[in-house]
Amino acid sequence: MSNYPLTEVPVAPTPPRMAEVSRNTAETRIVVKVNLDGTGKSRLSTGIGFFDHMLDQIARHGLIDLDIQAEGDLHIDGHHTVEDVGITLGQAVHQAMGDKKGIRRYGHAYVPLDEALSRVVIDFSGRPGLVMDVPFKSGMIGAFDTQLTHEFFQGFVNHAFVTLHIDNLKGENAHHQAETVFKAFARALRSALELDPRTLGTIPSTKGSL
């Protein structure tokens, strides 16, 4: 056994992983601010109460500080607003993440809520892909069309460049189904974006890029 004392190699401080992205179209006006190393604080206003509630789950359980201010053509329906928030959030996460050095890359989570259980698996692969199997028991939750859950996540994966698998394994109440999906997504996101102290400065891929 060596008699030489072990010395710690100093690690350079990680720059803040934050971003602000705006999206302005004839249908929506959206500003998203994210801090991937936050504490779960949120300021949310989309005009769709249940959607705000789901976005709050992403912030709270993903430990991401999230500020989303959205104005959309809700007099038509919520489609453009929900989809464009997904797009803008994906862009903000992608920008805040930077070169992806040191992230764990993969994340997964199972989350229950009473009778409902969902599983989400994510890979910051650089390749957008969504596989989603959520048989909602109701078409509407308040003013939120449950079909828009897919549109939100499709917008996110296309612009965060991630592979995302979402499965609702059990559930009889649509509110519970949606909430377990968003909470599991948040926990998987948190795990994948976490910096691994053993691989700081390294891109987690044998290709050397993501």
For each residue, the residues with C-beta under 8 A, 3 or more apart:
1:
2:
3:
4:
5:
6:
7:
8:
9:
10:
11: 197 200
12:
13:
14: 17 37 102 195 200
15: 98
16: 35 37
17: 14 35 36 37 96 97 98 193
18: 33 34 35 36 96
19: 33 34 91 92 93 95 96
20: 31 32 33 34 92
21: 31 32 88 91 92 95
22: 30 31 32 88
23: 28 29 30 32 84 87 88 91
24: 28 29 30
25: 28 29 80 84
26:
27: 72 73 80 84
28: 23 24 25 70 71 72 73 80 81 84
29: 23 24 25 70 71 72
30: 22 23 24 68 69 70 71 72 81 84 85 88
31: 20 21 22 67 68 69 70 88
32: 20 21 22 23 66 67 68 85 88 89 91 92
33: 18 19 20 65 66 67 68 92
34: 18 19 20 38 64 65 66 67 89 92 93 96
35: 16 17 18 38 64 65 96
36: 17 18 64 93 96 97 193
37: 14 16 17 63
38: 34 35 41 59 63 64 65 66
39: 63 65
40: 59 60 61 62 63 64 65
41: 38 59 65 66
42: 55 56 59 60 65 66 67 68
43: 66 67 68 69
44: 52 55 56 59 66 67 68
45: 52 68 69 70
46: 51 52 55 68 70 72 81 82 85
47: 70 71 72 74 78 81
48: 51 52 74 78 81 82 142 143 144
49: 52 53 142 143 144
50: 53 54 141 142 143 144 175 178
51: 46 48 54 55 78 81 82 85 144 148 152
52: 44 45 46 48 49 55 56
53: 49 50 56 57 179
54: 50 51 57 58 144 178 179 182
55: 42 44 46 51 52 58 59 66 68 85 182
56: 42 44 52 53 59 60
57: 53 54 60 61 179 182 183 186
58: 54 55 61 62 64 66 182 185 186 189
59: 38 40 41 42 44 55 56 62 64 65 66 186
60: 40 42 56 57 63 186
61: 40 57 58 183 186 187 190
62: 40 58 59 185 186 187 189 190 193
63: 37 38 39 40 60 190
64: 34 35 36 38 40 58 59 186 189 190
65: 33 34 35 38 39 40 41 42 59
66: 32 33 34 38 41 42 43 44 55 58 59 89
67: 31 32 33 34 42 43 44
68: 30 31 32 33 42 43 44 45 46 55 85 88 89
69: 30 31 43 45
70: 28 29 30 31 45 46 47 81 84 85
71: 28 29 30 47
72: 27 28 29 30 46 47 78 80 81 84
73: 27 28 76 80 81
74: 47 48 77 78 81
75:
76: 73 79 80
77: 74 145
78: 47 48 51 72 74 81 82 143 144 145 148
79: 76 82 83 145 148 151
80: 25 27 28 72 73 76 83 84
81: 28 30 46 47 48 51 70 72 73 74 78 84 85
82: 46 48 51 78 79 85 86 144 148 151 152
83: 79 80 86 87 148 151 152 154 155
84: 23 25 27 28 30 70 72 80 81 87 88 155
85: 30 32 46 51 55 68 70 81 82 88 89 152 155
86: 82 83 89 90 151 152 153 154 155 156 159
87: 23 83 84 90 91 155 156 158 159
88: 21 22 23 30 31 32 68 84 85 91 92 159
89: 32 34 66 68 85 86 92 93 155 156 160
90: 86 87 93 94 155 156 157 158 159 160 161
91: 19 21 23 32 87 88 94 95 159 160
92: 19 20 21 32 33 34 88 89 95 96
93: 19 34 36 89 90 96 97 156 160 189 193
94: 90 91 97 159 160 161
95: 19 21 91 92 98
96: 17 18 19 34 35 36 92 93
97: 17 36 93 94 100 103 124 193
98: 15 17 95 101
99: 203
100: 97 103 105 124 203 204 210
101: 98 200 201 202 203
102: 14 195 196 199 200 201 202
103: 97 100 124 192 193 194 195 196 204
104: 107 191 192 193 194 195 196 204
105: 100 123 124 125 192 204 205 210
106: 121 122 123 124 191 192
107: 104 121 122 187 188 189 190 191 192 193 194
108: 119 120 121 122 188 191
109: 119 120 183 184 185 186 187 188 191
110: 117 118 119 184
111: 117 118 120 180 183 184 187
112: 116 117 180
113: 116 117 176 179 180 183
114: 173 176
115: 170 171 172 173 176
116: 112 113 168 170 171 172 173 176 177 179 180
117: 110 111 112 113 168 169 170 171 180
118: 110 111 134 166 167 168 169 171 177 180 181 183 184
119: 108 109 110 165 166 167 169 184
120: 108 109 111 164 165 166 167 181 184 185 187 188
121: 106 107 108 164 165 188
122: 106 107 108 162 163 164 165 185 188 189 192
123: 105 106 162 163 164 192
124: 97 100 103 105 106 160 161 162 192 193 210
125: 105 129 161 162 163 210
126: 161 209 210
127: 161 163
128: 157 158 159 160 161 162 163
129: 125 157 162 163 164
130: 150 153 154 157 163 164 166
131: 164 165 166
132: 149 150 153 164 165 166 167
133: 166 167 168
134: 118 149 150 166 167 168 177 178 181
135: 168
136: 139 146 149 168 174 177 178
137: 171 172 173 174 177
138: 141 146 174
139: 136 145 146 147
140: 143 144 145 146
141: 50 138 144 146 174 175 178
142: 48 49 50
143: 48 49 50 78 140
144: 48 49 50 51 54 78 82 140 141 148 178
145: 77 78 79 139 140 148
146: 136 138 139 140 141 149 174 178
147: 139 150 151
148: 51 78 79 82 83 144 145 151 152
149: 132 134 136 146 152 153 178 181
150: 130 132 134 147 153 154
151: 79 82 83 86 147 148 154 155
152: 51 82 83 85 86 148 149 155 156
153: 86 130 132 149 150 156 157 164 166 185
154: 83 86 130 150 151 157 158
155: 83 84 85 86 87 89 90 151 152 158 159
156: 86 87 89 90 93 152 153 159 160 162 164
157: 90 128 129 130 153 154 160 161 162 163 164
158: 87 90 128 154 155 161
159: 86 87 88 90 91 94 128 155 156
160: 89 90 91 93 94 124 128 156 157
161: 90 94 124 125 126 127 128 157 158
162: 122 123 124 125 128 129 156 157
163: 122 123 125 127 128 129 130 157
164: 120 121 122 123 129 130 131 132 153 156 157 185
165: 119 120 121 122 131 132
166: 118 119 120 130 131 132 133 134 153 181 184 185
167: 118 119 120 132 133 134
168: 116 117 118 133 134 135 136 171 177 180 181
169: 117 118 119
170: 115 116 117
171: 115 116 117 118 137 168 174 176 177 180
172: 115 116 137 176
173: 114 115 116 137 176 177
174: 136 137 138 141 146 171 177 178
175: 50 141 178 179
176: 113 114 115 116 171 172 173 179 180
177: 116 118 134 136 137 168 171 173 174 180 181
178: 50 54 134 136 141 144 146 149 174 175 181 182
179: 53 54 57 113 116 175 176 182 183
180: 111 112 113 116 117 118 168 171 176 177 183 184
181: 118 120 134 149 166 168 177 178 184 185
182: 54 55 57 58 178 179 185 186
183: 57 61 109 111 113 118 179 180 186 187
184: 109 110 111 118 119 120 166 180 181 187 188
185: 58 62 109 120 122 153 164 166 181 182 188 189
186: 57 58 59 60 61 62 64 109 182 183 189 190
187: 61 62 107 109 111 120 183 184 190 191
188: 107 108 109 120 121 122 184 185 191 192
189: 58 62 64 93 107 122 185 186 192 193
190: 61 62 63 64 107 186 187 193 194
191: 104 106 107 108 109 187 188 194
192: 103 104 105 106 107 122 123 124 188 189
193: 17 36 62 93 97 103 104 107 124 189 190
194: 103 104 107 190 191
195: 14 102 103 104 200
196: 102 103 104 199 200 204
197: 11 200
198:
199: 102 196 202 204
200: 11 14 101 102 195 196 197
201: 101 102
202: 101 102 199
203: 99 100 101 208 209 210
204: 100 103 104 105 196 199 210
205: 105 208 209 210
206:
207: 210
208: 203 205
209: 126 203 205
210: 100 105 124 125 126 203 204 205 207
